[in-house]
Amino acid sequence: MKVIPHSRQSIDSADIQAVAEVLKSDIITQGDLLLRFEKALAKYCGSKYAVCVSSATAGLHLGCLCAGLRKGKEAITSPITFLATANAALYTGADVVFADIDYETADIDPAQIEKKITKKTGAILPVHFGGLPCDMPRISAMAKAKGIAVIEDASHALGAAYKCKGRWIKVGSCKHSDMTVLSFHVLKNITTGEGGAVTTNSRDMYEKLRALRSHGVYKGPDIKKRYGPWYYEMRHIGFNYRITDFQCALGLSQLGKADRFLREKRAVAAIYDKAFEGIKGVATPVFARDKRYAFHLYVLRIDFDKIRMDRRDLMNSLARRGIMTQVHYIPVYRQPYYKKRYSYSARNFPESEAYYKRALSIPLYNGISKKDAYRVVEALKALLGA
Ligand SMILES: Cc1ncc(COP(=O)(O)O)c(C=O)c1O
C-alpha cells in the first residue's frame, strides 16, 4: 500500500542538475548562486531586497534583532504557529505575548493584538497561517501609529497575496511590514532542504541582516578600498546563519516552479472543498475572495464530539489506510516551557482552544496527485460515515 504523507517535497531532475552543477564548481557556498537566488526572490515577492539564511528560524531571529527587540521589550505573536516564531523573539532577551486568533482563518486577530500592545511592545509578528495572509493593512496601521516594528512570518506563504484598495499585494513585498521571513524547509512551498530568507525594502536593514548572518562582519568594497583587501570589521555580535550555494541553486530551480506548485495544490484543495462540504461536524477552511492562499496546509475543522470519534482514533485509522495527517499546531502557550515561563491560561485564548480541539491537516503538498487526493477523500468519508 502506497503511503500518502501529510506533506513532502517535490524534486525533479532539473533541481538535481542545478545542485550538481554547483557541487562541481569552485565555489559551493556564498557565491554567485546566493546573489542570484536573492535577486530572484526579491523580484518574485516584489521587495527591494532579500537576504537568504540557513532557516526561517534564523531569519526570524535576525529580524527580531533588527527590529530592536531585547531584554525589557515584548513581541506579540500568534499562539497557533510553529514554536520558532515565538522562540526567535525570546532569543533576543525579549518576552513573548500571545494574541488570540480568529477561529475561521486561524490567523492572528488584529483586535486581540491591539489589546496586548503596551509601552514595551517592540514588534508584532503576524503568521500567515497555512498560507492565508493576515489582515496586514490593519496590523500595519496599528503598528505605525505606535512606532512598533512588524515582521511577517510568511514561512507558509510564499506566493500568497491580499487585496488592498483594489490592488493585489504580494506577501513578501513588505508593503505593510518592515521585514518578511520565508522558510525553505523541506515541507514548505519551495525548498532548499533547510533554509530561509528575509525580505525588506530598507537598505539599512538589508545591510544589517547580511552582516548578522555572518558574525556581524562588514566587508564591502568601500571598506576594503579604504583599509586593504584583507580588511573586515565586526560591528555587531552576529552568527553563522549562512546558506550554501548548492542550496540556493535548488531554491532558484524550485522558485521557477512555485506558481505551478500553487496551481496544482489549489486544484487538490478544490477537490477537498467539494468533497467535505456539507458533511455533518466537518468544516472546510475559509478562503476569502480578497486573499490569495498559498495552500501550504489544508486544515479541516472537525467537531469530534459531534461525530463521536476521538481525533487520535481517526488519525490512527487513516494511518492504517496509508494516509498520514497532522495537527498544526499545539498552541505555543500549552508547551511546558511557555507554561512554566508565563503561566498562561488556556481560558484566555478561546478561539485558539476551539481551533486546536478541531484541527486536522490532511495531505497537501507539491506534486500531490488528484488520484491520491481522491483516496484521502474516500478514506476520510468512509471513516466519518459520510
Ligand atoms: C510558521 C512557521 N514559522 C517558522 C518556522 C521555522 O522554519 P524553519 O524550519 O525554516 O526554521 C516554521 C517551520 O515549520 C513555521 O511553520
The ligand as an SDF file (V2000), in Angstrom:
LIG
                    3D

 16 16  0  0  0  0  0  0  0  0999 V2000
    5.0540   29.3480   10.9220 C   0  0  0  0  0  0  0  0  0  0  0  0
    6.4720   28.8910   10.9620 C   0  0  0  0  0  0  0  0  0  0  0  0
    7.4170   29.7510   11.3550 N   0  0  0  0  0  0  0  0  0  0  0  0
    8.7140   29.3950   11.3920 C   0  0  0  0  0  0  0  0  0  0  0  0
    9.1190   28.1350   11.0200 C   0  0  0  0  0  0  0  0  0  0  0  0
   10.5710   27.7700   11.0940 C   0  0  0  0  0  0  0  0  0  0  0  0
   11.0510   27.4620    9.8300 O   0  0  0  0  0  0  0  0  0  0  0  0
   12.4880   26.7770    9.6320 P   0  0  0  0  0  0  0  0  0  0  0  0
   12.2850   25.3200    9.7990 O   0  0  0  0  0  0  0  0  0  0  0  0
   12.8590   27.1540    8.2230 O   0  0  0  0  0  0  0  0  0  0  0  0
   13.3890   27.3610   10.6330 O   0  0  0  0  0  0  0  0  0  0  0  0
    8.1770   27.2060   10.6030 C   0  0  0  0  0  0  0  0  0  0  0  0
    8.5920   25.8390   10.2140 C   0  0  0  0  0  0  0  0  0  0  0  0
    7.8890   24.8830   10.2780 O   0  0  0  0  0  0  0  0  0  0  0  0
    6.8170   27.5860   10.5660 C   0  0  0  0  0  0  0  0  0  0  0  0
    5.8690   26.7200   10.1860 O   0  0  0  0  0  0  0  0  0  0  0  0
  1  2  1  0
  2  3  1  0
  2 15  2  0
  3  4  2  0
  4  5  1  0
  5  6  1  0
  5 12  2  0
  6  7  1  0
  7  8  1  0
  8  9  2  0
  8 10  1  0
  8 11  1  0
 12 13  1  0
 12 15  1  0
 13 14  2  0
 15 16  1  0
M  END
$$$$
